Amino acid sequence: MAVLAPHPAQNEGSLPCVGGRVPVPMRSWLPLLVLATTSCTPVEPPTSSAPPPSVEQPPVLEAEPEPQAELAPAPVSEAALALAAIPWRWRSPRPAGELEYWIPMPVSIASGSTVIEASEHEPSGVRVTRKDAGRERWSVILGERRSNSAALARVGDAVLVAHYHGIATGTEVARLDLETGKVLWNHPLRGVGPVGHSKYHNAVELEIEAGVLQVYGLEAFGAYVERVDVERGETLEHAMVPAELAGLRWHFPERAPGRMAGGLTIDDGAGGWLSIEGRPARVVHRPARGEGFSLPLGRDPGSCGIGDGLVRDGVAYLVHACSITSGAEVYAISLRDGTVRWQGPVHGLGPIAHSAYSNDVRLEWRDGVLLVFGDEAMGDYVEAIEPSTGRTLVTKSWPVG
């Protein structure tokens, strides 16, 4: 689990960021990711007798609830103290290597014959429309004179709209009633906090997980993840993303020397070998001295098995997949006694329906983080994993189409 980033206004200099700021080396923040496994004392914000500064509010439509003048810090909870508790995901709308923060408008989501669409409204704002079988049922304008882009999500009868400007900082999330389009609440996010800027970029993606709205933000001054209560329109948890992880790029490493075809056998670094073999598949260690071990894999992809692996500080990290289906499984195994420290599936491209398919995976160790690179028929991805716990920190994907 990773540490909850403080609000930039409270400790702006400590935040890793992009857009011209000096990034914090990955080695310096990674030990903090493990702190979530221990108890902690909530940090009380400093108090002051001086009245809070007034905040000028942007104009809003009468139909929208007025945004709060000041953002109260999210409550400190043990889950919120770690980025791994709310991993950051970014599904790039552009091919790998191109501008990943440029999201074209309009955007839409559909369920049966019902389509919710968000489009840019002239001269400013975002128009959200519901259509049933092509016929407009309602239309609402959000963020007049401050927004031109949007992201959409839906859970039950709630339509959730993140509206923002693509070249300015800040994002608001509104909940609309599915039946009437009425704005039930409008919540300004903490995001990267108040920043001054000239040239800028801003993009947002939404995801529903366990009934909670997860907002993934990518701005010129930093990336963040924020969890919002769908019923009350309140921030539950918030974390900044270290620049080194938010800026990960996809590539496909060559297999290191000592790895056989398919990556199913690797050098253990001490004159022995570690391999994935047999049906059902097992991990077998044949050390140069002493006894080895043999243990079953949690997931057996059968004869189509492919994989990759590396050894670091007496621990073997293995990724195993099937070359004709989506997904992969990652393992951390102690070479001393064969103990499986952790194992689990990658998030990768997420659930995918397919027929004919191709899949290949690689592992890489970079500045204390385990990176999984996937090359699938439906797209590419890179996933950053905290090696001592197996918790996913960041997943970035570049789907095809």
ZAKE-910434 format. One record per residue (C-alpha): residue number from 1; residue in three letters; x, y, z. Coordinates in nm, 3 decimals, padded with zeros to 5 digits, always signed. Layout:
residues N
resi NUM resn ALA px X py Y pz Z
...
end
This chain:
residues 401
resi 1 resn MET px +00.000 py +00.000 pz +00.000
resi 2 resn ALA px +00.125 py +00.349 pz -00.078
resi 3 resn VAL px +00.112 py +00.666 pz +00.125
resi 4 resn LEU px -00.174 py +00.912 pz +00.082
resi 5 resn ALA px -00.034 py +01.224 pz -00.072
resi 6 resn PRO px -00.093 py +01.543 pz +00.127
resi 7 resn HIS px -00.293 py +01.822 pz -00.029
resi 8 resn PRO px -00.057 py +02.027 pz -00.247
resi 9 resn ALA px -00.160 py +02.342 pz -00.064
resi 10 resn GLN px -00.034 py +02.191 pz +00.264
resi 11 resn ASN px +00.301 py +02.054 pz +00.143
resi 12 resn GLU px +00.337 py +02.136 pz -00.221
resi 13 resn GLY px +00.713 py +02.089 pz -00.227
resi 14 resn SER px +00.691 py +01.725 pz -00.125
resi 15 resn LEU px +00.472 py +01.610 pz -00.410
resi 16 resn PRO px +00.624 py +01.427 pz -00.707
resi 17 resn CYS px +00.500 py +01.590 pz -01.024
resi 18 resn VAL px +00.555 py +01.638 pz -01.393
resi 19 resn GLY px +00.543 py +01.940 pz -01.618
resi 20 resn GLY px +00.885 py +02.088 pz -01.542
resi 21 resn ARG px +00.920 py +01.998 pz -01.174
resi 22 resn VAL px +01.203 py +01.775 pz -01.055
resi 23 resn PRO px +01.063 py +01.422 pz -00.999
resi 24 resn VAL px +01.127 py +01.242 pz -00.671
resi 25 resn PRO px +01.358 py +00.940 pz -00.730
resi 26 resn MET px +01.162 py +00.619 pz -00.714
resi 27 resn ARG px +01.395 py +00.476 pz -00.449
resi 28 resn SER px +01.313 py +00.762 pz -00.212
resi 29 resn TRP px +00.938 py +00.708 pz -00.209
resi 30 resn LEU px +00.910 py +00.331 pz -00.250
resi 31 resn PRO px +00.979 py +00.254 pz +00.121
resi 32 resn LEU px +00.679 py +00.469 pz +00.203
resi 33 resn LEU px +00.456 py +00.235 pz +00.005
resi 34 resn VAL px +00.511 py -00.037 pz +00.266
resi 35 resn LEU px +00.413 py +00.183 pz +00.560
resi 36 resn ALA px +00.047 py +00.096 pz +00.508
resi 37 resn THR px +00.112 py -00.249 pz +00.656
resi 38 resn THR px +00.186 py -00.086 pz +00.994
resi 39 resn SER px -00.031 py +00.122 pz +01.223
resi 40 resn CYS px -00.025 py +00.495 pz +01.185
resi 41 resn THR px -00.135 py +00.810 pz +01.360
resi 42 resn PRO px -00.368 py +01.040 pz +01.166
resi 43 resn VAL px -00.212 py +01.376 pz +01.090
resi 44 resn GLU px -00.412 py +01.675 pz +01.210
resi 45 resn PRO px -00.401 py +01.975 pz +00.977
resi 46 resn PRO px -00.256 py +02.295 pz +01.130
resi 47 resn THR px -00.509 py +02.529 pz +01.286
resi 48 resn SER px -00.516 py +02.903 pz +01.260
resi 49 resn SER px -00.723 py +03.175 pz +01.421
resi 50 resn ALA px -00.714 py +03.381 pz +01.104
resi 51 resn PRO px -01.024 py +03.356 pz +00.886
resi 52 resn PRO px -00.981 py +03.146 pz +00.570
resi 53 resn PRO px -00.914 py +03.341 pz +00.251
resi 54 resn SER px -01.216 py +03.399 pz +00.034
resi 55 resn VAL px -01.233 py +03.199 pz -00.286
resi 56 resn GLU px -01.394 py +03.351 pz -00.589
resi 57 resn GLN px -01.646 py +03.111 pz -00.736
resi 58 resn PRO px -01.678 py +03.057 pz -01.112
resi 59 resn PRO px -02.024 py +03.124 pz -01.251
resi 60 resn VAL px -02.255 py +02.819 pz -01.258
resi 61 resn LEU px -02.590 py +02.740 pz -01.410
resi 62 resn GLU px -02.893 py +02.766 pz -01.187
resi 63 resn ALA px -02.963 py +02.401 pz -01.253
resi 64 resn GLU px -02.635 py +02.300 pz -01.089
resi 65 resn PRO px -02.570 py +02.290 pz -00.713
resi 66 resn GLU px -02.308 py +02.552 pz -00.636
resi 67 resn PRO px -01.956 py +02.407 pz -00.584
resi 68 resn GLN px -01.809 py +02.440 pz -00.236
resi 69 resn ALA px -01.597 py +02.747 pz -00.174
resi 70 resn GLU px -01.319 py +02.551 pz -00.003
resi 71 resn LEU px -01.222 py +02.186 pz -00.021
resi 72 resn ALA px -01.197 py +02.013 pz +00.315
resi 73 resn PRO px -00.922 py +01.749 pz +00.326
resi 74 resn ALA px -01.041 py +01.394 pz +00.281
resi 75 resn PRO px -01.059 py +01.194 pz +00.604
resi 76 resn VAL px -00.740 py +01.006 pz +00.683
resi 77 resn SER px -00.801 py +00.632 pz +00.680
resi 78 resn GLU px -00.565 py +00.337 pz +00.674
resi 79 resn ALA px -00.685 py +00.244 pz +00.326
resi 80 resn ALA px -00.624 py +00.599 pz +00.204
resi 81 resn LEU px -00.264 py +00.592 pz +00.323
resi 82 resn ALA px -00.157 py +00.379 pz +00.028
resi 83 resn LEU px -00.165 py +00.427 pz -00.344
resi 84 resn ALA px -00.189 py +00.049 pz -00.373
resi 85 resn ALA px -00.528 py +00.064 pz -00.201
resi 86 resn ILE px -00.657 py +00.273 pz -00.492
resi 87 resn PRO px -00.421 py +00.196 pz -00.782
resi 88 resn TRP px -00.403 py +00.447 pz -01.065
resi 89 resn ARG px -00.510 py +00.325 pz -01.408
resi 90 resn TRP px -00.486 py +00.504 pz -01.738
resi 91 resn ARG px -00.642 py +00.370 pz -02.055
resi 92 resn SER px -00.482 py +00.580 pz -02.323
resi 93 resn PRO px -00.709 py +00.689 pz -02.609
resi 94 resn ARG px -00.405 py +00.711 pz -02.839
resi 95 resn PRO px -00.151 py +00.453 pz -02.959
resi 96 resn ALA px +00.162 py +00.408 pz -02.749
resi 97 resn GLY px +00.407 py +00.692 pz -02.808
resi 98 resn GLU px +00.142 py +00.955 pz -02.890
resi 99 resn LEU px -00.024 py +01.214 pz -02.668
resi 100 resn GLU px -00.197 py +01.001 pz -02.404
resi 101 resn TYR px -00.380 py +01.292 pz -02.243
resi 102 resn TRP px -00.570 py +01.401 pz -02.554
resi 103 resn ILE px -00.926 py +01.266 pz -02.525
resi 104 resn PRO px -01.152 py +01.354 pz -02.820
resi 105 resn MET px -01.509 py +01.468 pz -02.774
resi 106 resn PRO px -01.790 py +01.365 pz -02.781
resi 107 resn VAL px -01.780 py +01.067 pz -02.545
resi 108 resn SER px -02.067 py +00.827 pz -02.478
resi 109 resn ILE px -02.176 py +00.520 pz -02.283
resi 110 resn ALA px -02.459 py +00.289 pz -02.384
resi 111 resn SER px -02.683 py +00.029 pz -02.222
resi 112 resn GLY px -02.924 py -00.136 pz -02.462
resi 113 resn SER px -03.099 py +00.137 pz -02.663
resi 114 resn THR px -03.015 py +00.407 pz -02.403
resi 115 resn VAL px -02.715 py +00.624 pz -02.486
resi 116 resn ILE px -02.566 py +00.895 pz -02.263
resi 117 resn GLU px -02.348 py +01.137 pz -02.459
resi 118 resn ALA px -02.133 py +01.432 pz -02.352
resi 119 resn SER px -02.031 py +01.689 pz -02.612
resi 120 resn GLU px -01.875 py +02.033 pz -02.612
resi 121 resn HIS px -02.136 py +02.309 pz -02.584
resi 122 resn GLU px -02.083 py +02.638 pz -02.764
resi 123 resn PRO px -01.970 py +02.890 pz -02.659
resi 124 resn SER px -01.856 py +02.697 pz -02.351
resi 125 resn GLY px -01.956 py +02.413 pz -02.124
resi 126 resn VAL px -02.045 py +02.046 pz -02.169
resi 127 resn ARG px -02.382 py +01.923 pz -02.290
resi 128 resn VAL px -02.495 py +01.586 pz -02.152
resi 129 resn THR px -02.779 py +01.418 pz -02.342
resi 130 resn ARG px -02.982 py +01.101 pz -02.296
resi 131 resn LYS px -03.122 py +00.936 pz -02.607
resi 132 resn ASP px -03.350 py +00.635 pz -02.622
resi 133 resn ALA px -03.349 py +00.454 pz -02.955
resi 134 resn GLY px -03.208 py +00.771 pz -03.112
resi 135 resn ARG px -03.470 py +01.009 pz -02.965
resi 136 resn GLU px -03.355 py +01.275 pz -02.720
resi 137 resn ARG px -03.511 py +01.242 pz -02.375
resi 138 resn TRP px -03.327 py +01.517 pz -02.185
resi 139 resn SER px -03.026 py +01.746 pz -02.215
resi 140 resn VAL px -02.830 py +01.934 pz -01.946
resi 141 resn ILE px -02.541 py +02.182 pz -01.969
resi 142 resn LEU px -02.259 py +02.155 pz -01.711
resi 143 resn GLY px -01.956 py +02.371 pz -01.642
resi 144 resn GLU px -02.060 py +02.672 pz -01.845
resi 145 resn ARG px -01.763 py +02.906 pz -01.901
resi 146 resn ARG px -01.521 py +02.662 pz -01.734
resi 147 resn SER px -01.545 py +02.317 pz -01.902
resi 148 resn ASN px -01.509 py +02.179 pz -02.252
resi 149 resn SER px -01.435 py +01.807 pz -02.192
resi 150 resn ALA px -01.596 py +01.521 pz -02.003
resi 151 resn ALA px -01.577 py +01.160 pz -01.892
resi 152 resn LEU px -01.882 py +00.944 pz -01.819
resi 153 resn ALA px -01.978 py +00.653 pz -01.594
resi 154 resn ARG px -02.305 py +00.500 pz -01.483
resi 155 resn VAL px -02.409 py +00.294 pz -01.181
resi 156 resn GLY px -02.777 py +00.209 pz -01.132
resi 157 resn ASP px -02.986 py +00.522 pz -01.186
resi 158 resn ALA px -02.685 py +00.751 pz -01.143
resi 159 resn VAL px -02.516 py +00.916 pz -01.441
resi 160 resn LEU px -02.175 py +01.047 pz -01.332
resi 161 resn VAL px -02.004 py +01.318 pz -01.534
resi 162 resn ALA px -01.653 py +01.450 pz -01.477
resi 163 resn HIS px -01.635 py +01.786 pz -01.653
resi 164 resn TYR px -01.318 py +01.992 pz -01.693
resi 165 resn HIS px -01.122 py +02.206 pz -01.939
resi 166 resn GLY px -00.858 py +02.030 pz -02.144
resi 167 resn ILE px -00.602 py +02.313 pz -02.107
resi 168 resn ALA px -00.672 py +02.421 pz -01.747
resi 169 resn THR px -00.635 py +02.260 pz -01.407
resi 170 resn GLY px -00.927 py +02.131 pz -01.202
resi 171 resn THR px -01.218 py +01.891 pz -01.243
resi 172 resn GLU px -01.573 py +01.871 pz -01.109
resi 173 resn VAL px -01.791 py +01.561 pz -01.090
resi 174 resn ALA px -02.170 py +01.584 pz -01.119
resi 175 resn ARG px -02.436 py +01.322 pz -01.058
resi 176 resn LEU px -02.741 py +01.336 pz -01.285
resi 177 resn ASP px -03.066 py +01.148 pz -01.239
resi 178 resn LEU px -03.097 py +00.892 pz -01.518
resi 179 resn GLU px -03.471 py +00.949 pz -01.564
resi 180 resn THR px -03.490 py +01.330 pz -01.557
resi 181 resn GLY px -03.135 py +01.460 pz -01.604
resi 182 resn LYS px -03.165 py +01.662 pz -01.282
resi 183 resn VAL px -02.829 py +01.756 pz -01.127
resi 184 resn LEU px -02.829 py +01.598 pz -00.781
resi 185 resn TRP px -02.486 py +01.721 pz -00.675
resi 186 resn ASN px -02.173 py +01.880 pz -00.824
resi 187 resn HIS px -01.845 py +01.812 pz -00.645
resi 188 resn PRO px -01.508 py +01.985 pz -00.714
resi 189 resn LEU px -01.224 py +01.733 pz -00.686
resi 190 resn ARG px -00.903 py +01.780 pz -00.491
resi 191 resn GLY px -00.703 py +01.677 pz -00.799
resi 192 resn VAL px -00.353 py +01.824 pz -00.800
resi 193 resn GLY px -00.467 py +02.119 pz -00.590
resi 194 resn PRO px -00.455 py +02.490 pz -00.682
resi 195 resn VAL px -00.172 py +02.559 pz -00.927
resi 196 resn GLY px -00.077 py +02.854 pz -01.144
resi 197 resn HIS px +00.007 py +02.780 pz -01.504
resi 198 resn SER px +00.013 py +02.906 pz -01.861
resi 199 resn LYS px +00.032 py +02.621 pz -02.113
resi 200 resn TYR px -00.137 py +02.317 pz -01.964
resi 201 resn HIS px -00.309 py +01.986 pz -02.028
resi 202 resn ASN px -00.577 py +01.802 pz -01.832
resi 203 resn ALA px -00.757 py +01.472 pz -01.888
resi 204 resn VAL px -00.979 py +01.248 pz -01.675
resi 205 resn GLU px -01.106 py +00.891 pz -01.686
resi 206 resn LEU px -01.377 py +00.731 pz -01.471
resi 207 resn GLU px -01.436 py +00.380 pz -01.341
resi 208 resn ILE px -01.689 py +00.227 pz -01.103
resi 209 resn GLU px -01.540 py -00.017 pz -00.854
resi 210 resn ALA px -01.746 py -00.177 pz -00.574
resi 211 resn GLY px -02.008 py +00.095 pz -00.615
resi 212 resn VAL px -01.757 py +00.378 pz -00.568
resi 213 resn LEU px -01.654 py +00.624 pz -00.839
resi 214 resn GLN px -01.281 py +00.617 pz -00.908
resi 215 resn VAL px -01.146 py +00.923 pz -01.087
resi 216 resn TYR px -00.809 py +00.899 pz -01.261
resi 217 resn GLY px -00.658 py +01.237 pz -01.343
resi 218 resn LEU px -00.361 py +01.322 pz -01.563
resi 219 resn GLU px -00.258 py +01.687 pz -01.558
resi 220 resn ALA px +00.056 py +01.871 pz -01.660
resi 221 resn PHE px +00.145 py +01.918 pz -01.291
resi 222 resn GLY px +00.077 py +01.563 pz -01.181
resi 223 resn ALA px -00.144 py +01.254 pz -01.182
resi 224 resn TYR px -00.387 py +01.151 pz -00.910
resi 225 resn VAL px -00.657 py +00.903 pz -00.817
resi 226 resn GLU px -00.963 py +01.009 pz -00.619
resi 227 resn ARG px -01.251 py +00.798 pz -00.486
resi 228 resn VAL px -01.591 py +00.969 pz -00.465
resi 229 resn ASP px -01.903 py +00.857 pz -00.278
resi 230 resn VAL px -02.178 py +00.824 pz -00.540
resi 231 resn GLU px -02.462 py +00.897 pz -00.299
resi 232 resn ARG px -02.322 py +01.198 pz -00.112
resi 233 resn GLY px -02.083 py +01.345 pz -00.368
resi 234 resn GLU px -01.789 py +01.349 pz -00.125
resi 235 resn THR px -01.423 py +01.258 pz -00.168
resi 236 resn LEU px -01.346 py +00.939 pz +00.026
resi 237 resn GLU px -00.980 py +00.892 pz -00.060
resi 238 resn HIS px -00.717 py +01.071 pz -00.266
resi 239 resn ALA px -00.359 py +00.994 pz -00.363
resi 240 resn MET px -00.102 py +01.153 pz -00.590
resi 241 resn VAL px +00.089 py +00.930 pz -00.832
resi 242 resn PRO px +00.472 py +00.948 pz -00.837
resi 243 resn ALA px +00.588 py +01.101 pz -01.164
resi 244 resn GLU px +00.807 py +00.802 pz -01.247
resi 245 resn LEU px +00.499 py +00.576 pz -01.246
resi 246 resn ALA px +00.257 py +00.815 pz -01.415
resi 247 resn GLY px +00.512 py +00.864 pz -01.692
resi 248 resn LEU px +00.574 py +00.496 pz -01.765
resi 249 resn ARG px +00.602 py +00.412 pz -02.133
resi 250 resn TRP px +00.542 py +00.078 pz -02.300
resi 251 resn HIS px +00.824 py -00.118 pz -02.458
resi 252 resn PHE px +00.890 py -00.489 pz -02.493
resi 253 resn PRO px +01.222 py -00.591 pz -02.334
resi 254 resn GLU px +01.437 py -00.860 pz -02.487
resi 255 resn ARG px +01.460 py -01.173 pz -02.276
resi 256 resn ALA px +01.781 py -01.170 pz -02.074
resi 257 resn PRO px +02.053 py -01.435 pz -02.130
resi 258 resn GLY px +01.976 py -01.763 pz -01.954
resi 259 resn ARG px +01.608 py -01.766 pz -02.048
resi 260 resn MET px +01.497 py -02.039 pz -02.283
resi 261 resn ALA px +01.234 py -02.012 pz -02.555
resi 262 resn GLY px +00.904 py -01.904 pz -02.410
resi 263 resn GLY px +01.079 py -01.769 pz -02.101
resi 264 resn LEU px +00.985 py -02.076 pz -01.898
resi 265 resn THR px +01.336 py -02.146 pz -01.766
resi 266 resn ILE px +01.559 py -01.887 pz -01.599
resi 267 resn ASP px +01.899 py -01.882 pz -01.431
resi 268 resn ASP px +01.858 py -01.857 pz -01.052
resi 269 resn GLY px +02.174 py -01.646 pz -01.024
resi 270 resn ALA px +02.361 py -01.912 pz -00.822
resi 271 resn GLY px +02.437 py -02.175 pz -01.085
resi 272 resn GLY px +02.096 py -02.340 pz -01.076
resi 273 resn TRP px +01.775 py -02.319 pz -01.275
resi 274 resn LEU px +01.411 py -02.235 pz -01.216
resi 275 resn SER px +01.152 py -02.356 pz -01.465
resi 276 resn ILE px +00.779 py -02.385 pz -01.530
resi 277 resn GLU px +00.705 py -02.730 pz -01.667
resi 278 resn GLY px +00.467 py -03.026 pz -01.679
resi 279 resn ARG px +00.089 py -03.069 pz -01.703
resi 280 resn PRO px -00.056 py -02.938 pz -01.483
resi 281 resn ALA px +00.211 py -02.669 pz -01.469
resi 282 resn ARG px +00.455 py -02.660 pz -01.177
resi 283 resn VAL px +00.743 py -02.435 pz -01.072
resi 284 resn VAL px +01.058 py -02.644 pz -01.032
resi 285 resn HIS px +01.385 py -02.522 pz -00.879
resi 286 resn ARG px +01.705 py -02.716 pz -00.948
resi 287 resn PRO px +01.977 py -02.543 pz -00.745
resi 288 resn ALA px +02.349 py -02.599 pz -00.798
resi 289 resn ARG px +02.373 py -02.720 pz -00.436
resi 290 resn GLY px +02.121 py -02.853 pz -00.190
resi 291 resn GLU px +01.761 py -02.953 pz -00.236
resi 292 resn GLY px +01.524 py -02.777 pz -00.469
resi 293 resn PHE px +01.149 py -02.767 pz -00.473
resi 294 resn SER px +00.849 py -02.829 pz -00.696
resi 295 resn LEU px +00.512 py -02.661 pz -00.642
resi 296 resn PRO px +00.194 py -02.625 pz -00.848
resi 297 resn LEU px +00.097 py -02.298 pz -01.014
resi 298 resn GLY px -00.228 py -02.135 pz -00.913
resi 299 resn ARG px -00.323 py -02.094 pz -01.277
resi 300 resn ASP px -00.239 py -02.354 pz -01.540
resi 301 resn PRO px -00.267 py -02.220 pz -01.897
resi 302 resn GLY px -00.186 py -02.563 pz -02.039
resi 303 resn SER px +00.027 py -02.628 pz -02.346
resi 304 resn CYS px +00.004 py -02.264 pz -02.461
resi 305 resn GLY px +00.206 py -02.146 pz -02.158
resi 306 resn ILE px +00.456 py -01.865 pz -02.202
resi 307 resn GLY px +00.631 py -01.654 pz -01.943
resi 308 resn ASP px +00.926 py -01.459 pz -01.817
resi 309 resn GLY px +01.111 py -01.425 pz -01.491
resi 310 resn LEU px +01.391 py -01.264 pz -01.296
resi 311 resn VAL px +01.565 py -01.321 pz -00.964
resi 312 resn ARG px +01.627 py -01.044 pz -00.712
resi 313 resn ASP px +01.767 py -01.085 pz -00.359
resi 314 resn GLY px +01.684 py -01.453 pz -00.336
resi 315 resn VAL px +01.330 py -01.414 pz -00.467
resi 316 resn ALA px +01.215 py -01.536 pz -00.808
resi 317 resn TYR px +00.952 py -01.321 pz -00.981
resi 318 resn LEU px +00.764 py -01.507 pz -01.254
resi 319 resn VAL px +00.491 py -01.404 pz -01.496
resi 320 resn HIS px +00.295 py -01.683 pz -01.665
resi 321 resn ALA px +00.033 py -01.658 pz -01.941
resi 322 resn CYS px -00.124 py -01.841 pz -02.231
resi 323 resn SER px -00.015 py -01.731 pz -02.577
resi 324 resn ILE px -00.369 py -01.750 pz -02.720
resi 325 resn THR px -00.577 py -01.593 pz -02.439
resi 326 resn SER px -00.576 py -01.259 pz -02.256
resi 327 resn GLY px -00.429 py -01.198 pz -01.910
resi 328 resn ALA px -00.133 py -01.315 pz -01.702
resi 329 resn GLU px -00.047 py -01.429 pz -01.349
resi 330 resn VAL px +00.250 py -01.304 pz -01.145
resi 331 resn TYR px +00.430 py -01.493 pz -00.865
resi 332 resn ALA px +00.698 py -01.413 pz -00.607
resi 333 resn ILE px +00.870 py -01.729 pz -00.477
resi 334 resn SER px +01.149 py -01.760 pz -00.219
resi 335 resn LEU px +01.439 py -01.961 pz -00.361
resi 336 resn ARG px +01.546 py -02.060 pz -00.009
resi 337 resn ASP px +01.245 py -02.275 pz +00.076
resi 338 resn GLY px +00.997 py -02.246 pz -00.213
resi 339 resn THR px +00.752 py -02.030 pz -00.018
resi 340 resn VAL px +00.510 py -01.842 pz -00.240
resi 341 resn ARG px +00.524 py -01.489 pz -00.100
resi 342 resn TRP px +00.237 py -01.369 pz -00.316
resi 343 resn GLN px +00.063 py -01.438 pz -00.643
resi 344 resn GLY px -00.216 py -01.283 pz -00.842
resi 345 resn PRO px -00.345 py -01.177 pz -01.185
resi 346 resn VAL px -00.245 py -00.855 pz -01.357
resi 347 resn HIS px -00.516 py -00.601 pz -01.438
resi 348 resn GLY px -00.367 py -00.561 pz -01.786
resi 349 resn LEU px -00.623 py -00.466 pz -02.050
resi 350 resn GLY px -00.912 py -00.570 pz -01.826
resi 351 resn PRO px -01.181 py -00.822 pz -01.927
resi 352 resn ILE px -01.173 py -00.890 pz -02.301
resi 353 resn ALA px -01.396 py -01.110 pz -02.517
resi 354 resn HIS px -01.209 py -01.262 pz -02.810
resi 355 resn SER px -01.173 py -01.561 pz -03.038
resi 356 resn ALA px -00.837 py -01.589 pz -03.216
resi 357 resn TYR px -00.578 py -01.414 pz -02.999
resi 358 resn SER px -00.211 py -01.359 pz -02.923
resi 359 resn ASN px -00.040 py -01.279 pz -02.594
resi 360 resn ASP px +00.317 py -01.237 pz -02.470
resi 361 resn VAL px +00.463 py -01.099 pz -02.146
resi 362 resn ARG px +00.793 py -00.969 pz -02.007
resi 363 resn LEU px +00.925 py -00.867 pz -01.665
resi 364 resn GLU px +01.162 py -00.587 pz -01.578
resi 365 resn TRP px +01.304 py -00.456 pz -01.249
resi 366 resn ARG px +01.332 py -00.078 pz -01.237
resi 367 resn ASP px +01.429 py +00.128 pz -00.932
resi 368 resn GLY px +01.280 py -00.116 pz -00.684
resi 369 resn VAL px +00.955 py -00.176 pz -00.873
resi 370 resn LEU px +00.851 py -00.485 pz -01.069
resi 371 resn LEU px +00.719 py -00.397 pz -01.415
resi 372 resn VAL px +00.504 py -00.631 pz -01.626
resi 373 resn PHE px +00.487 py -00.554 pz -01.998
resi 374 resn GLY px +00.206 py -00.715 pz -02.195
resi 375 resn ASP px +00.177 py -00.742 pz -02.572
resi 376 resn GLU px -00.170 py -00.869 pz -02.662
resi 377 resn ALA px -00.376 py -00.876 pz -02.980
resi 378 resn MET px -00.616 py -00.616 pz -02.832
resi 379 resn GLY px -00.347 py -00.380 pz -02.704
resi 380 resn ASP px -00.038 py -00.323 pz -02.490
resi 381 resn TYR px +00.002 py -00.249 pz -02.120
resi 382 resn VAL px +00.258 py -00.188 pz -01.848
resi 383 resn GLU px +00.180 py -00.266 pz -01.484
resi 384 resn ALA px +00.389 py -00.151 pz -01.185
resi 385 resn ILE px +00.385 py -00.388 pz -00.885
resi 386 resn GLU px +00.526 py -00.332 pz -00.535
resi 387 resn PRO px +00.755 py -00.637 pz -00.508
resi 388 resn SER px +00.730 py -00.707 pz -00.133
resi 389 resn THR px +00.348 py -00.726 pz -00.128
resi 390 resn GLY px +00.244 py -00.788 pz -00.489
resi 391 resn ARG px +00.008 py -00.489 pz -00.482
resi 392 resn THR px -00.052 py -00.314 pz -00.812
resi 393 resn LEU px +00.041 py +00.054 pz -00.806
resi 394 resn VAL px -00.023 py +00.165 pz -01.163
resi 395 resn THR px -00.163 py +00.012 pz -01.480
resi 396 resn LYS px -00.130 py +00.195 pz -01.812
resi 397 resn SER px -00.280 py +00.042 pz -02.124
resi 398 resn TRP px -00.295 py +00.128 pz -02.491
resi 399 resn PRO px -00.588 py -00.067 pz -02.638
resi 400 resn VAL px -00.618 py -00.126 pz -03.010
resi 401 resn GLY px -00.900 py +00.073 pz -03.171
end
